[in-house]
């Protein structure tokens, strides 16, 4: 079962999209728990965005990133996405799905990047380290594990 079934995701322009269509054929999803007010997040986000962009341009691995915000408002979240995020989706601000994902995957600090299969099975809880060490190749590795 796809844990995103029936969920709505948003883009940085605020437009809403059905998650199943937005994620398309992605075999794996990198859940990015972050917030603009968090300095380590603001340092890592451009690194993730660049790796994501390179992956999409070079090999288009079947992996998508979904942002789960810990920002203090929808305005803050969208501003953060506009300033430094890649062309990926986010869980709608204030949606209970944000907290469900934090609880399900035991997220207690940010930034955290957890890569899962579409059924919710964890591929790695150390996605941030993978991106920092391997750049866009990490996406290929995750797709292979999915």
C-alpha atoms as an extended CHARMM CRD file, in Angstrom:
* protein
*
       146  EXT
         1         1  UNK       CA              0.0000000000        0.0000000000        0.0000000000  PROA      1               0.0000000000
         2         2  UNK       CA              1.2390000000        3.4680000000       -0.9120000000  PROA      2               0.0000000000
         3         3  UNK       CA              1.4230000000        5.6580000000        2.2230000000  PROA      3               0.0000000000
         4         4  UNK       CA              0.7740000000        8.7160000000        0.0400000000  PROA      4               0.0000000000
         5         5  UNK       CA             -2.5240000000        7.3620000000       -1.2690000000  PROA      5               0.0000000000
         6         6  UNK       CA             -5.2410000000       10.0070000000       -0.9430000000  PROA      6               0.0000000000
         7         7  UNK       CA             -2.8010000000       12.6890000000        0.2530000000  PROA      7               0.0000000000
         8         8  UNK       CA             -2.2990000000       16.1730000000       -1.1940000000  PROA      8               0.0000000000
         9         9  UNK       CA              1.1140000000       17.7030000000       -1.8440000000  PROA      9               0.0000000000
        10        10  UNK       CA              2.0280000000       21.2860000000       -2.7290000000  PROA      10              0.0000000000
        11        11  UNK       CA              4.6630000000       22.9470000000       -4.8770000000  PROA      11              0.0000000000
        12        12  UNK       CA              6.5670000000       26.1050000000       -3.9320000000  PROA      12              0.0000000000
        13        13  UNK       CA              3.9880000000       28.1790000000       -5.8380000000  PROA      13              0.0000000000
        14        14  UNK       CA              1.3270000000       26.8740000000       -3.4250000000  PROA      14              0.0000000000
        15        15  UNK       CA             -0.4680000000       24.7700000000       -6.0550000000  PROA      15              0.0000000000
        16        16  UNK       CA             -1.9750000000       21.5250000000       -4.7520000000  PROA      16              0.0000000000
        17        17  UNK       CA             -1.5220000000       18.1300000000       -6.3920000000  PROA      17              0.0000000000
        18        18  UNK       CA             -2.7390000000       14.6060000000       -5.6710000000  PROA      18              0.0000000000
        19        19  UNK       CA              0.2590000000       12.7650000000       -4.2290000000  PROA      19              0.0000000000
        20        20  UNK       CA             -0.1720000000        9.6160000000       -6.3170000000  PROA      20              0.0000000000
        21        21  UNK       CA              0.0090000000       11.6590000000       -9.5280000000  PROA      21              0.0000000000
        22        22  UNK       CA              2.7060000000       14.0210000000       -8.2370000000  PROA      22              0.0000000000
        23        23  UNK       CA              5.0140000000       11.1650000000       -7.2850000000  PROA      23              0.0000000000
        24        24  UNK       CA              4.3390000000        9.3250000000      -10.5380000000  PROA      24              0.0000000000
        25        25  UNK       CA              6.5760000000        6.3080000000      -11.0390000000  PROA      25              0.0000000000
        26        26  UNK       CA              8.9090000000        7.0830000000       -8.1360000000  PROA      26              0.0000000000
        27        27  UNK       CA              9.9800000000        3.8480000000       -6.4690000000  PROA      27              0.0000000000
        28        28  UNK       CA             11.4590000000        5.6620000000       -3.4810000000  PROA      28              0.0000000000
        29        29  UNK       CA             10.6740000000        8.9040000000       -1.6750000000  PROA      29              0.0000000000
        30        30  UNK       CA             13.1810000000       10.9430000000        0.3150000000  PROA      30              0.0000000000
        31        31  UNK       CA             11.2720000000       12.5330000000        3.1940000000  PROA      31              0.0000000000
        32        32  UNK       CA             12.9920000000       15.8140000000        3.9900000000  PROA      32              0.0000000000
        33        33  UNK       CA             12.1970000000       17.0960000000        7.4850000000  PROA      33              0.0000000000
        34        34  UNK       CA             13.4180000000       20.6790000000        7.7250000000  PROA      34              0.0000000000
        35        35  UNK       CA             12.5850000000       24.3160000000        8.5430000000  PROA      35              0.0000000000
        36        36  UNK       CA             13.8170000000       27.7580000000        7.5470000000  PROA      36              0.0000000000
        37        37  UNK       CA             14.5120000000       28.7910000000       11.1620000000  PROA      37              0.0000000000
        38        38  UNK       CA             17.0320000000       25.9230000000       11.5060000000  PROA      38              0.0000000000
        39        39  UNK       CA             20.6020000000       26.9900000000       10.4950000000  PROA      39              0.0000000000
        40        40  UNK       CA             21.8220000000       23.4180000000        9.7290000000  PROA      40              0.0000000000
        41        41  UNK       CA             18.7440000000       22.9820000000        7.5170000000  PROA      41              0.0000000000
        42        42  UNK       CA             19.5090000000       26.1630000000        5.6130000000  PROA      42              0.0000000000
        43        43  UNK       CA             23.0410000000       24.8380000000        5.0320000000  PROA      43              0.0000000000
        44        44  UNK       CA             21.9410000000       21.3820000000        3.8520000000  PROA      44              0.0000000000
        45        45  UNK       CA             18.9320000000       22.3490000000        1.7020000000  PROA      45              0.0000000000
        46        46  UNK       CA             20.9810000000       23.8600000000       -1.1780000000  PROA      46              0.0000000000
        47        47  UNK       CA             23.2210000000       20.7650000000       -1.1770000000  PROA      47              0.0000000000
        48        48  UNK       CA             20.1720000000       18.5040000000       -1.4700000000  PROA      48              0.0000000000
        49        49  UNK       CA             18.6390000000       20.7680000000       -4.1270000000  PROA      49              0.0000000000
        50        50  UNK       CA             21.7930000000       20.6680000000       -6.2590000000  PROA      50              0.0000000000
        51        51  UNK       CA             22.0970000000       16.8620000000       -5.9690000000  PROA      51              0.0000000000
        52        52  UNK       CA             18.4080000000       16.5060000000       -6.8750000000  PROA      52              0.0000000000
        53        53  UNK       CA             18.7930000000       18.8050000000       -9.9000000000  PROA      53              0.0000000000
        54        54  UNK       CA             21.8790000000       16.9130000000      -11.1200000000  PROA      54              0.0000000000
        55        55  UNK       CA             20.1150000000       13.5740000000      -10.6820000000  PROA      55              0.0000000000
        56        56  UNK       CA             17.0960000000       14.7650000000      -12.6820000000  PROA      56              0.0000000000
        57        57  UNK       CA             19.3280000000       16.1040000000      -15.4780000000  PROA      57              0.0000000000
        58        58  UNK       CA             21.6960000000       13.1350000000      -15.6710000000  PROA      58              0.0000000000
        59        59  UNK       CA             19.7530000000        9.9680000000      -14.9720000000  PROA      59              0.0000000000
        60        60  UNK       CA             16.2640000000       10.7470000000      -13.6740000000  PROA      60              0.0000000000
        61        61  UNK       CA             16.3610000000        7.9970000000      -11.0360000000  PROA      61              0.0000000000
        62        62  UNK       CA             12.8410000000        7.0380000000       -9.9230000000  PROA      62              0.0000000000
        63        63  UNK       CA             13.1840000000        8.8730000000       -6.5940000000  PROA      63              0.0000000000
        64        64  UNK       CA             11.3310000000       11.9800000000       -5.4400000000  PROA      64              0.0000000000
        65        65  UNK       CA             11.8870000000       14.3090000000       -2.4920000000  PROA      65              0.0000000000
        66        66  UNK       CA              8.9620000000       15.3740000000       -0.2950000000  PROA      66              0.0000000000
        67        67  UNK       CA              9.4620000000       18.2060000000        2.1900000000  PROA      67              0.0000000000
        68        68  UNK       CA              7.8700000000       17.9330000000        5.6350000000  PROA      68              0.0000000000
        69        69  UNK       CA              8.0280000000       21.3740000000        7.1850000000  PROA      69              0.0000000000
        70        70  UNK       CA              8.6460000000       22.3350000000       10.7910000000  PROA      70              0.0000000000
        71        71  UNK       CA              8.2360000000       25.9990000000        9.8770000000  PROA      71              0.0000000000
        72        72  UNK       CA              6.0610000000       28.2540000000       12.0020000000  PROA      72              0.0000000000
        73        73  UNK       CA              3.6220000000       29.2360000000        9.2350000000  PROA      73              0.0000000000
        74        74  UNK       CA              2.5790000000       28.3640000000        5.7000000000  PROA      74              0.0000000000
        75        75  UNK       CA              4.1190000000       31.6610000000        4.5580000000  PROA      75              0.0000000000
        76        76  UNK       CA              7.4620000000       30.7160000000        6.1360000000  PROA      76              0.0000000000
        77        77  UNK       CA              7.3220000000       27.2700000000        4.5230000000  PROA      77              0.0000000000
        78        78  UNK       CA              6.5800000000       28.5920000000        1.0310000000  PROA      78              0.0000000000
        79        79  UNK       CA              9.2260000000       31.3210000000        1.3680000000  PROA      79              0.0000000000
        80        80  UNK       CA             11.8150000000       28.7060000000        2.3950000000  PROA      80              0.0000000000
        81        81  UNK       CA             10.8270000000       26.5080000000       -0.5430000000  PROA      81              0.0000000000
        82        82  UNK       CA             11.0760000000       29.4330000000       -2.9600000000  PROA      82              0.0000000000
        83        83  UNK       CA             14.4680000000       30.5590000000       -1.6170000000  PROA      83              0.0000000000
        84        84  UNK       CA             16.4060000000       27.3230000000       -1.5700000000  PROA      84              0.0000000000
        85        85  UNK       CA             14.4480000000       24.1430000000       -2.3000000000  PROA      85              0.0000000000
        86        86  UNK       CA             14.5370000000       22.0010000000       -5.4050000000  PROA      86              0.0000000000
        87        87  UNK       CA             11.5570000000       21.4400000000       -7.6980000000  PROA      87              0.0000000000
        88        88  UNK       CA             10.0160000000       18.9360000000       -5.3140000000  PROA      88              0.0000000000
        89        89  UNK       CA              6.7350000000       18.6680000000       -3.4420000000  PROA      89              0.0000000000
        90        90  UNK       CA              5.8560000000       19.2820000000        0.1880000000  PROA      90              0.0000000000
        91        91  UNK       CA              3.2110000000       17.9470000000        2.5230000000  PROA      91              0.0000000000
        92        92  UNK       CA              0.5900000000       20.6780000000        2.8240000000  PROA      92              0.0000000000
        93        93  UNK       CA              1.2830000000       22.9730000000        5.7930000000  PROA      93              0.0000000000
        94        94  UNK       CA             -0.8320000000       22.0740000000        8.8180000000  PROA      94              0.0000000000
        95        95  UNK       CA             -1.8700000000       18.7040000000        7.3620000000  PROA      95              0.0000000000
        96        96  UNK       CA             -1.9630000000       16.0210000000       10.0740000000  PROA      96              0.0000000000
        97        97  UNK       CA              0.1430000000       13.9060000000        7.6900000000  PROA      97              0.0000000000
        98        98  UNK       CA              3.1620000000       16.0570000000        8.6850000000  PROA      98              0.0000000000
        99        99  UNK       CA              2.9680000000       14.8780000000       12.2970000000  PROA      99              0.0000000000
       100       100  UNK       CA              2.0390000000       11.3270000000       11.2810000000  PROA      100             0.0000000000
       101       101  UNK       CA              5.2700000000       11.0620000000        9.2810000000  PROA      101             0.0000000000
       102       102  UNK       CA              7.3750000000       12.5920000000       12.0820000000  PROA      102             0.0000000000
       103       103  UNK       CA              5.9110000000       10.1160000000       14.5570000000  PROA      103             0.0000000000
       104       104  UNK       CA              6.0710000000        7.0670000000       12.2560000000  PROA      104             0.0000000000
       105       105  UNK       CA              9.7570000000        7.6330000000       11.4790000000  PROA      105             0.0000000000
       106       106  UNK       CA             10.8100000000        8.8710000000       14.9340000000  PROA      106             0.0000000000
       107       107  UNK       CA             11.9890000000       12.2720000000       13.7290000000  PROA      107             0.0000000000
       108       108  UNK       CA             13.1050000000       14.3030000000       16.7370000000  PROA      108             0.0000000000
       109       109  UNK       CA             15.6010000000       16.6720000000       15.1190000000  PROA      109             0.0000000000
       110       110  UNK       CA             16.0970000000       18.4550000000       11.8290000000  PROA      110             0.0000000000
       111       111  UNK       CA             17.4020000000       18.3510000000        9.1960000000  PROA      111             0.0000000000
       112       112  UNK       CA             16.5530000000       14.7020000000        8.6680000000  PROA      112             0.0000000000
       113       113  UNK       CA             16.3330000000       12.8930000000        5.3260000000  PROA      113             0.0000000000
       114       114  UNK       CA             14.6870000000        9.4670000000        5.5110000000  PROA      114             0.0000000000
       115       115  UNK       CA             14.3440000000        7.4950000000        2.2930000000  PROA      115             0.0000000000
       116       116  UNK       CA             11.4280000000        5.1030000000        2.0420000000  PROA      116             0.0000000000
       117       117  UNK       CA              9.7700000000        2.7800000000       -0.4230000000  PROA      117             0.0000000000
       118       118  UNK       CA              6.2620000000        3.8130000000       -1.4550000000  PROA      118             0.0000000000
       119       119  UNK       CA              4.8170000000        1.3260000000        1.0410000000  PROA      119             0.0000000000
       120       120  UNK       CA              6.6010000000        3.1570000000        3.8730000000  PROA      120             0.0000000000
       121       121  UNK       CA              9.4570000000        0.6880000000        4.3820000000  PROA      121             0.0000000000
       122       122  UNK       CA             12.6740000000        2.5070000000        5.2960000000  PROA      122             0.0000000000
       123       123  UNK       CA             15.5550000000        2.2650000000        2.8150000000  PROA      123             0.0000000000
       124       124  UNK       CA             17.8080000000        4.5020000000        4.9220000000  PROA      124             0.0000000000
       125       125  UNK       CA             17.3980000000        6.8740000000        7.8420000000  PROA      125             0.0000000000
       126       126  UNK       CA             20.7510000000        8.4620000000        6.9280000000  PROA      126             0.0000000000
       127       127  UNK       CA             19.8740000000       10.1070000000        3.6350000000  PROA      127             0.0000000000
       128       128  UNK       CA             21.5660000000       13.3450000000        4.6580000000  PROA      128             0.0000000000
       129       129  UNK       CA             24.9060000000       11.5550000000        5.0820000000  PROA      129             0.0000000000
       130       130  UNK       CA             24.4040000000        9.7680000000        1.7450000000  PROA      130             0.0000000000
       131       131  UNK       CA             23.8190000000       13.0680000000       -0.0850000000  PROA      131             0.0000000000
       132       132  UNK       CA             26.8120000000       14.7240000000        1.5580000000  PROA      132             0.0000000000
       133       133  UNK       CA             29.0790000000       11.7810000000        0.6960000000  PROA      133             0.0000000000
       134       134  UNK       CA             27.7220000000       10.7130000000       -2.7050000000  PROA      134             0.0000000000
       135       135  UNK       CA             25.7670000000       13.6370000000       -4.1380000000  PROA      135             0.0000000000
       136       136  UNK       CA             23.3700000000       12.6500000000       -6.9300000000  PROA      136             0.0000000000
       137       137  UNK       CA             24.6630000000        9.0500000000       -6.9310000000  PROA      137             0.0000000000
       138       138  UNK       CA             22.7840000000        8.5650000000       -3.6480000000  PROA      138             0.0000000000
       139       139  UNK       CA             19.4760000000        8.7670000000       -5.5410000000  PROA      139             0.0000000000
       140       140  UNK       CA             20.5850000000        5.9520000000       -7.8630000000  PROA      140             0.0000000000
       141       141  UNK       CA             21.5690000000        3.8340000000       -4.8620000000  PROA      141             0.0000000000
       142       142  UNK       CA             18.1880000000        4.4160000000       -3.2100000000  PROA      142             0.0000000000
       143       143  UNK       CA             16.3050000000        3.5670000000       -6.4070000000  PROA      143             0.0000000000
       144       144  UNK       CA             18.2320000000        0.2970000000       -6.6100000000  PROA      144             0.0000000000
       145       145  UNK       CA             17.2610000000       -0.5410000000       -3.0370000000  PROA      145             0.0000000000
       146       146  UNK       CA             13.5880000000        0.1540000000       -3.7010000000  PROA      146             0.0000000000
